[in-house]
């Protein structure tokens, strides 16, 4: 019994350490995007492409994760993903040009994509009776990591003599800290064990309206999240706010996810229908984007709070995916479909926002687009949240 408890504690520690790393490579960029663009000679359109690299990697590399896990074991693939993340974070700030910076960002994000897809299978395998609680805990860890990177990158850059390269590269230490626990997981007897109940499901998820509703919802909330990650600090800075304040305001959007991820997942899991929650989050998003459209500097903390609430659509999407599948095998296929298709939907968003900003020399037109995109998110969330199962 004692050995089993230690094994569970070790697995939980490994999960939380990995989860902390799932957004560091992304949220550390926004607060110093102006310095990155100046240092590398990066255009606004290229910067928009940079904000789309995460969703491109999550949509493409994530599809390979289940096959790699069947061949090598999920723990070993996660270990490899953390190693890729470490290399990408260390190298990319020192590449000296936009193209290699994008390339090594993709290397780091490919590692995140593998970890992102496979962590739920570890939760299901190691904690089958506490899936909701453990998923909530690692969602909290994810948001803590995202918030820390968003809030601390500018102060760290200042502490390193205004060297944004060191300010970005230092986040590789978090991935290094996570490696030993996953090395132990990969060497354990269960590392090559197939997750429980992974038999093929006869359900063709791509033909089911619920699957498409989940994919659209996942895609729209991802679009909103990555536009926030990539452009919110810049929107505030262009409105006259300081870099430090812009970073703190952006951190608020992640900080709110710490309690909301856990509480919302736990509450939504007790309801038969999550449609009301999805609609409410959509309304928060419309209010937040409209506030920025009106005047970013008028009530910056309020707009950041509203957008922080709408970011809770991510854990809600994961919860709905788990609830809409009748069996674990169906949930796996539903998750792969909704996340992959959803991230494909999200790829153009940050690029288009950057392009519209460059063309219009302002934020009114890009923010009008974001207000409009909240409508399909709201509608898809309503249909995805209804009490239906595949």
C-alpha positions in Angstrom: 0.0 0.0 0.0 2.8 2.4 0.9 4.6 1.7 -2.4 1.4 2.3 -4.3 0.9 5.6 -2.5 4.4 6.7 -3.3 3.9 5.8 -6.9 0.7 7.9 -7.0 2.4 10.8 -5.4 5.4 10.6 -7.8 3.0 10.5 -10.8 1.0 13.5 -9.5 4.3 15.5 -9.0 5.4 14.6 -12.5 2.0 15.6 -13.9 2.1 19.0 -12.1 5.7 19.7 -13.1 4.9 18.9 -16.8 1.7 21.0 -16.7 3.5 24.1 -15.4 5.5 24.0 -18.7 2.5 23.8 -21.1 2.2 27.6 -21.7 5.5 29.1 -20.6 6.9 29.2 -24.2 3.8 31.0 -25.3 2.9 33.5 -22.6 6.5 34.7 -22.1 6.5 36.2 -25.7 3.7 38.8 -25.4 5.2 41.1 -22.7 8.4 41.5 -24.7 7.1 41.2 -28.2 8.1 44.9 -29.0 11.7 44.1 -28.0 11.7 40.9 -30.0 10.4 42.6 -33.1 13.0 45.4 -32.7 15.8 43.0 -32.0 15.0 40.6 -34.9 13.5 43.1 -37.4 10.2 41.3 -37.3 7.1 42.7 -39.0 3.6 42.7 -37.5 2.5 40.0 -39.9 5.4 37.8 -38.9 4.6 38.5 -35.3 1.1 37.3 -36.0 2.5 34.2 -37.5 4.5 33.7 -34.3 1.3 33.7 -32.3 -0.2 31.1 -34.7 2.8 28.7 -34.4 1.3 27.2 -31.1 -2.0 26.2 -32.7 -0.3 24.9 -35.8 1.9 22.7 -33.7 -0.9 21.6 -31.5 -3.0 20.7 -34.5 -0.4 18.8 -36.4 2.1 17.3 -34.0 -0.6 16.4 -31.5 -2.1 14.0 -34.1 1.1 12.0 -33.9 1.1 11.7 -30.1 -1.3 8.7 -29.8 0.7 6.7 -32.3 4.0 7.5 -30.7 2.6 6.6 -27.3 1.4 3.2 -28.5 4.9 2.5 -29.8 7.1 3.9 -27.0 4.8 4.5 -24.1 3.2 7.8 -23.1 5.7 8.6 -20.3 8.6 8.2 -22.7 7.0 10.4 -25.3 6.3 13.1 -22.7 9.9 12.9 -21.6 10.9 13.5 -25.2 8.5 16.3 -25.5 10.0 18.1 -22.4 13.5 17.6 -23.9 12.3 19.3 -27.2 10.8 22.1 -25.2 14.1 22.6 -23.3 16.1 22.8 -26.5 13.7 25.2 -28.2 13.5 27.6 -25.3 17.3 27.7 -24.9 18.1 28.2 -28.6 15.4 30.4 -30.0 16.3 33.8 -28.3 19.8 33.6 -29.8 18.9 32.8 -33.4 19.3 36.4 -34.6 16.6 36.4 -37.3 12.8 35.9 -37.5 12.8 32.7 -39.5 15.1 30.6 -37.1 13.3 32.2 -34.1 10.0 30.8 -35.5 11.7 27.5 -36.2 12.9 26.9 -32.7 9.7 28.2 -31.3 8.1 25.4 -33.3 10.5 22.9 -31.8 9.6 24.0 -28.3 5.9 24.0 -29.1 6.1 20.5 -30.8 7.3 19.3 -27.4 4.4 21.0 -25.7 2.0 19.5 -28.2 3.1 16.0 -27.3 2.8 16.6 -23.6 -0.5 18.4 -24.0 -2.2 15.5 -25.8 -0.8 12.7 -23.6 -1.2 14.1 -20.1 -4.9 13.3 -20.0 -4.1 9.7 -20.8 -1.7 9.6 -17.8 -4.4 11.0 -15.6 -6.9 8.4 -16.8 -4.4 5.5 -16.4 -2.9 6.5 -13.0 -5.9 8.1 -11.4 -9.0 6.5 -12.9 -11.2 7.3 -9.8 -10.0 10.9 -9.5 -9.9 12.1 -13.1 -11.8 15.3 -12.4 -9.8 16.3 -9.4 -6.4 15.6 -10.9 -7.4 17.3 -14.2 -8.4 20.3 -12.2 -5.1 20.3 -10.3 -3.0 20.1 -13.5 -5.1 22.8 -15.1 -4.3 25.0 -12.1 -0.6 24.2 -12.5 -0.8 25.1 -16.2 -2.3 28.5 -15.3 0.2 29.2 -12.6 3.0 28.6 -15.1 1.3 30.8 -17.7 0.7 33.6 -15.2 4.2 33.5 -13.9 5.8 33.7 -17.3 3.5 36.6 -18.3 4.1 38.6 -15.2 7.8 37.9 -14.6 9.3 38.0 -18.1 9.6 41.8 -18.1 11.1 42.1 -14.6 13.5 39.3 -15.4 14.5 41.0 -18.6 15.2 44.2 -16.6 17.2 42.2 -14.0 19.4 40.8 -16.8 20.3 44.3 -18.0 17.3 44.6 -20.4 18.4 41.5 -22.2 15.2 40.0 -23.5 17.1 37.0 -24.8 18.0 35.9 -21.3 14.5 36.9 -20.1 13.1 34.3 -22.5 15.8 31.6 -22.2 15.5 31.3 -18.4 12.1 29.6 -18.7 13.9 26.5 -20.0 14.8 25.9 -16.3 11.2 24.9 -15.6 11.4 22.2 -18.3 14.7 21.0 -16.9 13.2 20.6 -13.4 10.4 18.4 -14.8 12.8 16.0 -16.7 13.9 13.9 -13.7 10.4 12.9 -12.6 9.5 11.9 -16.1 12.7 10.0 -16.5 11.6 7.9 -13.4 8.1 7.6 -15.0 9.6 6.4 -18.3 11.8 3.8 -16.5 8.9 2.4 -14.5 7.3 -1.0 -15.4 4.1 0.7 -16.4 5.8 3.0 -18.9 5.0 0.7 -21.8 1.6 -0.3 -20.5 -1.3 0.6 -22.7 -3.9 2.9 -21.0 -6.9 1.1 -19.7 -9.8 0.6 -22.0 -8.2 1.7 -25.2 -10.1 -0.6 -27.5 -11.3 0.8 -30.8 -14.6 2.6 -30.7 -17.1 1.9 -33.5 -18.3 5.5 -33.3 -17.4 7.7 -36.3 -17.0 11.0 -34.4 -16.4 13.0 -37.5 -20.0 12.3 -38.5 -21.6 13.4 -35.3 -22.9 17.0 -34.8 -21.8 17.0 -31.2 -18.2 16.4 -32.3 -18.3 19.3 -34.7 -19.9 21.6 -32.1 -17.0 20.7 -29.8 -14.5 21.3 -32.5 -15.9 24.7 -33.4 -16.1 25.6 -29.7 -12.5 24.5 -29.1 -11.4 26.4 -32.2 -13.1 29.6 -31.3 -11.9 29.6 -27.7 -8.4 28.8 -28.9 -8.6 31.8 -31.3 -9.6 34.1 -28.5 -6.9 32.7 -26.1 -4.1 33.0 -28.6 -5.0 36.5 -29.7 -5.0 37.4 -26.0 -1.6 35.7 -25.5 -0.1 37.2 -28.6 -1.6 40.7 -28.8 -3.2 41.8 -25.6 0.0 43.3 -24.1 0.7 45.1 -27.4 -2.9 46.5 -27.4 -2.3 48.0 -24.0 1.1 49.3 -24.8 -0.2 51.0 -27.9 -2.8 52.7 -25.8 -0.1 54.3 -23.7 0.4 51.9 -20.8 3.8 50.8 -19.7 5.4 47.5 -20.6 5.3 46.3 -16.9 1.6 47.3 -16.5 0.7 45.6 -19.8 2.4 42.5 -18.6 0.6 42.5 -15.3 -2.8 43.1 -17.0 -2.1 40.2 -19.3 -1.1 38.1 -16.2 -4.6 38.8 -14.8 -6.1 36.9 -17.7 -4.0 33.9 -16.8 -4.2 34.3 -13.0 -8.0 34.1 -13.1 -7.7 30.7 -14.7 -6.0 29.3 -11.5 -9.2 29.1 -9.4 -11.7 29.1 -12.4 -10.1 26.0 -14.0 -10.5 23.9 -10.9 -13.9 25.3 -9.8 -15.5 25.4 -13.2 -14.4 21.9 -14.2 -15.7 20.5 -10.9 -19.0 22.3 -11.2 -19.6 21.6 -14.9 -19.0 17.9 -14.3 -22.0 17.8 -11.9 -24.4 19.2 -14.5 -26.2 17.4 -17.2 -25.9 20.3 -19.5 -23.1 22.8 -19.7 -24.8 25.1 -22.3 -25.6 27.8 -19.8 -22.0 28.1 -18.7 -20.8 28.2 -22.3 -23.2 31.0 -23.2 -22.3 33.0 -20.1 -18.6 32.8 -20.9 -19.4 33.9 -24.5 -21.1 37.0 -23.1 -18.1 37.8 -20.9 -16.0 37.6 -24.0 -18.2 40.0 -26.0 -18.1 42.5 -23.1 -14.3 42.2 -22.8 -13.5 42.6 -26.5 -16.0 45.4 -26.8 -14.3 47.3 -23.9 -11.0 47.0 -25.6 -12.6 48.2 -28.8 -14.0 51.2 -27.0 -10.9 52.3 -25.1 -8.2 49.9 -23.8 -7.0 52.5 -21.3 -10.5 53.5 -20.0 -10.8 50.5 -17.7 -7.9 48.2 -18.4 -8.3 46.0 -15.3 -11.9 45.4 -16.0 -11.3 44.4 -19.6 -8.5 42.1 -18.5 -10.8 40.5 -15.9 -13.5 39.9 -18.4 -11.1 38.3 -20.9 -9.6 36.2 -18.0 -13.1 34.8 -17.3 -13.7 33.9 -21.0 -10.3 32.0 -20.9 -12.1 29.5 -18.7 -13.6 28.2 -21.9 -10.5 26.0 -22.2 -11.1 23.8 -19.1 -14.8 23.8 -19.9 -14.1 22.5 -23.4 -12.0 19.6 -22.0 -14.7 18.8 -19.5 -17.4 18.7 -22.2 -15.2 16.4 -24.3 -15.0 14.0 -21.4 -18.7 14.2 -20.7 -19.9 13.8 -24.3 -18.1 10.5 -24.8 -20.0 7.4 -23.6 -16.8 5.3 -23.1 -13.1 6.1 -22.5 -12.3 4.9 -26.0 -14.8 7.3 -27.5 -13.5 10.1 -25.4 -10.0 9.6 -26.8 -11.2 9.8 -30.4 -13.5 12.7 -29.6 -10.7 14.6 -27.9 -8.3 14.0 -30.8 -10.9 15.2 -33.3 -12.1 18.2 -31.4 -8.7 19.5 -30.5 -7.0 18.8 -33.9 -9.9 20.3 -35.9 -10.4 23.1 -33.4 -6.7 24.1 -33.5 -6.9 24.1 -37.3 -9.8 26.5 -37.1 -7.7 28.7 -34.8 -4.6 29.0 -36.9 -5.7 32.0 -39.0 -6.9 34.1 -36.1 -3.7 35.7 -34.7 -2.3 36.1 -38.2 -5.4 37.9 -39.5 -5.4 40.1 -36.4 -1.8 41.1 -37.0 -2.4 41.7 -40.7 -5.5 43.8 -40.0 -3.5 45.8 -37.4 -0.7 46.4 -39.9 -3.2 47.5 -42.7 -5.4 49.6 -40.5 -2.6 51.1 -38.3 -4.9 50.6 -35.3 -6.9 48.0 -33.3 -10.5 48.9 -34.0 -10.9 46.6 -37.0 -9.0 43.6 -35.4 -11.1 43.9 -32.2 -14.3 44.1 -34.2 -13.3 40.7 -35.7 -12.8 39.3 -32.2 -16.2 40.6 -31.1 -17.8 38.9 -34.1 -16.0 35.6 -33.5 -17.5 35.3 -30.0 -20.9 34.6 -31.6 -20.0 31.2 -33.2 -18.2 30.3 -29.9 -21.4 31.1 -28.0 -23.6 29.1 -30.4 -21.2 26.1 -30.7 -20.9 26.1 -26.9 -24.6 25.9 -26.5 -24.9 22.9 -28.7 -21.8 21.2 -27.4 -23.0 21.6 -23.8 -26.3 19.9 -24.3 -26.8 16.5 -22.6 -25.9 14.3 -25.5 -23.4 11.5 -25.7 -21.6 9.7 -28.6 
